[in-house]
Amino acid sequence: MSKSARKEANLVPQLIVLLFLAAMSTRLVACAFVRSAFVVPTARRSGCAAQWMGFHSTMRHMASEDGEEFRKSYGIRGVGRNSSVQLETSTGHVIQSDVPASMGGTDTAPQPVELLLGSLLGCTQATALYVGRMVKPRILIDHLEFDLQAHRDQRGALSQPITTLPTIPARLQQVSGTITIHLKDSRQILSPDQLQFLETQTEARCPIANMMLASGCQFNITWKQVPS
């Protein structure tokens, strides 16, 4: 074997050692990156496997923060004939809507906007009870009395020409009235701060109220207590 051939042969083991050291360094750097980037709940486990378990745990936590885990879905199917719509919810309840004869309907069921207001009442009732149960000291509601009115500008729906988008919103412009609170304990008197807290938290947490307020509809609703 020539001198140059022997020299090249001696380099082969050195190259193998260098490649092995490079691979190990890359593995250590990868593990260090994962360890520094993510919180690892299985810190007592060794190797990159534990680090990747920590990575997936962090990703699941981020997905939860995005809200997908807590998403609540609704479904509804319906058939519309003339001015009336027959609806069935995914929970098996049947609803119907219609419009008055003055609007071309047969007035056989509530108007869609009346159903919206009814949804506001139902959502407010359920949410207020939840808020009252969760706050300390508790506000245990026996029942609520609703007396609400709402209005909109009809030009938002009826303006002409039909090929031009209306310049006035078709949504409800304002909901006003009173919500009277009756507590289970007739001796409990709510302070102004408690009344305000109940109103603010209920409107923020009720999906219907939250949606209506976000649309620009104004609420001029007075919450008050009448001792039982």
Salt bridges, closest charged atoms under 4 A:
GLU65 OE2 - HIS61 NE2 3.02
ASP142 OD2 - HIS143 ND1 2.67
GLU145 OE2 - HIS182 NE2 2.76
ASP153 OD2 - ARG155 NH2 2.71
ASP185 OD1 - ARG187 NE 3.17
